[in-house]
């Protein structure tokens, strides 16, 4: 009996490259998807700029189309124009929502605009449990009724939402965004305490303010929102992607390279850049970016992930990869997503010395890694494995690269421009 062959796409990386040159970062994935959802709050055409050409934007665009919006993407100029009808549809179906966890962010805007929202329980990256309890509790404080039924989260309001005081048990980015977008059209004043402070939260606040929302405390842990009757469409430029910028910064250090990163905000990566400096990097700040250089083997650095302004969990895999070839040993502590360490199993396949115990990982640096087939389980793990492949002997094959495509525009092309030997190919696998 002949074997069944399945064709799949992979990244092939030949180790030994030194990354050097210049890259430009686009708008942040973790912001633009929420900005697209926020466009639902105003009838008319909202234009977003610096929109990255990534799969997740395609998914969100299709979701908005199914809600009745007209979405036009100009990939060359990195813009998306979203024309919202007077009354959008209120149901977000599972076939799209399962691909994109950020789709839960249509819940707040649809509830505020339409009085109802039926959103399939989301999927996205497989990095651990991210419950919706705080979303639900906050919306109920604003006067909504929320329950789950047949795989959908169903929210209703009989009258206009009303302002309330909301305390978040944890500074959840998603809950902060959803409650913020619901509150801007509520009657009266809403106060969100222990709110997330990420630059992406500031970005959505800035956009909402340009639409006519009244928000104070932006960038702090206490947001005060005075509801308005109506919002207007706007034209907004997305904040630069700090996680893509951080990926290139770590890549420069791991490969003993020299990368100038344009359209990046160094202040959004303060702790991560400080850690890279501790590892031996020289970092030069510029008006619209920064340069990262490292001429020697990096030194291992301890990392503890925390909500912003703490060290970002999305850069944890990159630092495990860096520590795996650094001099010395380091302890990496993951406080946000318990399943992030699944990435470690793939690093071990490359020869890394990493031992996990609960939410800690002890990484002992080795002088080299060894190329092997590995699998990307999520966006950031995939990027971390590519960085590891750059410093591994021989060839590394990264399977499931579509995860990387969800967060990085033109990743392979940028790597090649910087001097890496990386190709994207189709292979036949026996199943």
N, C-alpha and C positions, 0 to 999 in steps of 0.2 A: 504494500500500500504506500503510495507516494505521500511524503510529508505535506502538511498544509503550511503554506508560506503566508506570512502577514508582512506587508510593507509598512515601515514606520520611519519617521524622521528622527535624526540624532544630530548632536554636535560632536565633531571629532576634533580633539585638541592635541597638538604635538607640544610636549613640554619643552621648557628651556628658553622661552621668549622673554625679552625685557620690554616692558611697556613704556613707550616714550612718545610724547607729542601732545596734542591738544584735543579736547573733546568739549562738546557743548551739551548741557543738560536741558531737557525740555520741561514742561509743566509736570507737576506731581500727579502720579496715578492716584494716590490716596486723597487728593483734593479734587481733581477734575470730575471724578465719578459722582461725588457728592454735589458739586456745582451743577452738574447736569440734572440731578434730581431736584435741586433748588429752583431750577428754571420753571418747574411745574407751578410754582407759587404765583406766577404772573402771566396773564393772558398776553399774547404777542410774541415777538421774536427776541430772544436773548442770544447774544453772541459770546462764545468763549474763545480765548486766544491761548497760544502755547499749549495746545492740546496734543499730548503724545500719540504717536501712531502705534497703538498697542491693542491687543485683542479685547481687553476689558472695556475699552471705549466703544468698540463695535457692539459688544453685548449690551451695554447700557443704551446705546443709540437705538438698537432694535427694541429694547424694552420700552423706551419712550414712544417709539412709533406705534407699538401695540396699544399704548395708552392714548393714542389719538394725535400725537405730536408729529410735526413734519421736521425731520432732522437732516440737515445737509452738512456733510463733511468736506472740507477743503484740506486734503492731506498735505499738499505742497506748502500752503501757508499756515498749516496747523491751527485751523479754526473749525468750530462747530457752531452752526446756527440752529437753534431750537425754537420752532414756532409752536406755541402752546394754544390749544383751543379754549373757548370760553369755559367748557366743562370737560376735562379729560375723563377717560375711562378710569375705573378704580380697581381693576384686577390685574395683578402681576403674576403670570403663570409660572409653574415650576420648571418648565423646560429651559427657560432663560435664567430664572432666579438661582437654580442649582449651580450654574456656572459662575455666579458672581455674587459674593456675599454683600457687596456694596448696594445691591438692589434693595435691601431692606430699608435704605434711606429714602425710598419713595413713600414710605409709610406716613411719616409726618406731614410732608407736603400734600399728599392726597387727602388725608384726613382733614387738614385745614381748609383746602380748597373745595373738596367734593362732599365732605361730611361722612365719607366712608372710604375704606381701603381694605382690599383683600390681597394680601401678599403671601405668596408661598414661602414656607420656611426655607431659609437660604442655605447655599452650599459654599463653595469657594475653597480656600486653602485648607489642607488637612493638617492643622497645627495645634489642634486641641479645642476644648469646649469654649464657646463664646456665646453664653446664653443671652436671651432677650428680656430677662426679668426686669432690668432697669428701664428699658424702652417702655414696656407694658405699664409698670408702676407709675412712671412719669406721665404717660398719656392719660392714665386714669386720674391722676391728680389734676390734670387739665380739664377733666369732665368727660372723657371718652369712655366707652365700654369696649373692652378688648378680650377676645377669647380665641382659642385655636380650634379648628374644625377641619377634618379631612386634609391635613397637611398645610392648611392656610392659617395665617394670623389675620383675624378679622377685627377691624376697628370701626366703631361707629360713634357719631355724635348726634344727639337730637337737636341741639342748638349750638350756637357758637362756642368754641372752646373758651375757657376762662382762665386767666392768669392764676398762678399758684406758686408756692414755695416748694422747691424740689431739691432734695439732698440725694446725691449719688453715692452709693456705698463705695464705689471705685470710680476713678476718673475715666470712664469709658468714652472713647472717641465716638463710637457709633451712637450711643445713647445721647451724648451731648448734642450731636448733629441732628438727630431725629427730633429731640425735644425742642431744640432751638428753632428748627424749621416749622414745627407746629405752633410754637409760642408767638412767632412774629405776627400771626393773624388772629391771635386770641384777644379776648376782651380783657383789658386791664394789664397788670404787671406780673411778669413771671420772673422768679429768681432761681437760677440753677447754681447750687453750691457744690463744691468739689468737682467742678466741670473740668473736662480735658483742656489742655493748654497748647496742644501741638500747633505748629505753624499752619497746618491744614485747617484747623479750627479757626484760627485768625483769618485765613483766606476766605472761608465761607462767610464769616461775619462781615468781612469787608465787602463781599459781593452783595449780601443781603442789605447792608447799609446803603449801597449804591442803588438798590431797588426801592429804597424808602423805609426800610426797617429801622426801628429805634433800639439800638443795642449799646449798652455800656459795660465796662469791665473787660473789654476784649483783650485777650492775652493773659488774663488772670484766672484764678480758680472760681471766681464768682461772676456769673453773667446775669445782667439785669435787662429784661426785654419788655418794652412797653408796646403792646400790640397795636397794630394799625388796621384800618379797614381794607386797604387794598395796596398791593405792590405793583411796581412797574418793571417791565423787562429792562435789561441792562447790557452793557458791553464790558467784559471783565477779562483780565489777563491772569492766568493760573500761576500760583506760586511755584518756583523751581523745585524740582524733585530732590530733596535732601538725601534720599536713600540711594538713588542712582549716583549722585555726587559722591556719597560715602563709599559706594562700590568701587568707583574709579580710584578713590584715595587709597583704599586698602590694596587694590591691585598694583598701584605704584610701589607700595612698601613691600609687598610679597615678592615682586619681580625685580627688586632693586632698580626701579625705574624712575621716571621723571614725567609727570603728567600735569598739565595745566588744565583746570576745569573751569569752563566759562558758564555764565548764567547760573551761578550757585551762590547760596547765602551761607557764608562760613559760620555765622552766629547760630544757624539752625543745627549745626554739627559740633557745637563747642566741645562737648565731652568726648565724642568720638575722635575729633582731631587732636585733642589733648592726649588721648591714649596712643594715637599714632606717633605723636611727638615723643612720648615715653618709650615707644618701641624703637626709636632712633631716626624717625623721619624729620626732615626739614620742611616746614610749612610756611609758605609766603602768602599773605593775604593780599587780595587785590580788590578794586572797587566792585567788580562784578564776578567774583569767583576766587579761586586760590590755586596755588601750585604745590604739589607734594613730590618730594624727592627723597630717595633713600639709597645710599651707596653700599651699605653693608647688610649682613644678615640681621633681620629685626630681632629685638628682644621680646620675650613673652610678656604679656600684660594681662592682669586680672580684669574681668568685666562683670558688672552686675546690671542686668536690664531692669529698667524702671520706667514708669510713665514719664512723658516729656515734662521738664527738661532733662530727665535722666537719660541713661544710655539706651538707644532704641533697640528693641527686640529684633527688629528687621535687619539689623546689622550683626546680630549675634553669630549667624553661620559664617559670615565673612571673617570675623575675628577668631573663630575656632580654626578656620582654614589657615589664617596667618600664624596663629600660635602653634599650629602643627608643624611648621617648618622654622619656627623661631628658636633662639637660644634660650634655654631654661624651661621652666614649667609655669603654667598659669591656671587659675581657677576661674571658670566661667559659670555664673549663676543666672539662671533663667527664672524670673519672677512672674512672667505674664502668661506664657503659653506652654503648657506642660508637654505638648507633643513636638516642640521645636527640636528636641534632641534626637528625633528619628533620623535627622540628617547625619548624626554621628556614625550610624551604621555604614553609611556610604563612604564617609571619610576613612573608616577603618579598612574598607576595601582598597583604598589608595595607600594604605600602609601607615596611616596616622595612629599615634598612640594617644587615644582618648578613652577615658573611663568615666562612666556616669554613675551618679548616686543621687536618686531623687531629682531635685532641680539644680544639681551641681554637676559640672563636667571638669575633670582634671585633664589638662592637655600638656603632654610632655613633648617638647619640640624635637624633631629629627632633622638631620641634615638634608634629607630628600624624601620625596614620596615616589610611588610607583604607579604608573598609569594603569587603569583598569576600567571595565564597564561599570557605570553607576547610574542611578536613577534620580531625577529631580522630582521631589514630592510636592514642592510648592515653589513660589516665585523666588524667594530669597535663598532657600536651600539650593535651588538650581544655579543661581549666580555664584554662591559660595563654592559649589563643585566645579564650576568653570574656572574660577580663580585657582582652586587647588590643582586642576589639570594643567594650568600654565606653568606650575613649578614642579610637576611630576615628571619622572623619567619615562620616555616612551609616549604612547598614545593613550589618552583617556576618552572614552565614549560616554556622553551624557544622554541618557534616554529621557523621554517625555519633555523635550525642550519647549513644548507649548506653554508650560507653566512660566518659563522665563519670558516668553513673548507677551504674557499678560502684564508684565511690569517694566520691560526694557525695550525701548524703541531702537531698532537697528543694532542690537547688541553685537552680533557677529561682525558686521561691517565696521563698527567702531573699534573692536578688538584688532581686526586686520589692519586698520589704519594706524593703530598704535604699535604694530609690529608683531602681533601674535599670529601663530599658525593655527587658525581655527576655520573649519569648514562645516557647512550644513549639508547633510547628505541623506538620501533615502537608503535604507538597508532592508533586506528580506530576512525575517526571523521565522524559525520553525515554531509552530504552536501545536 
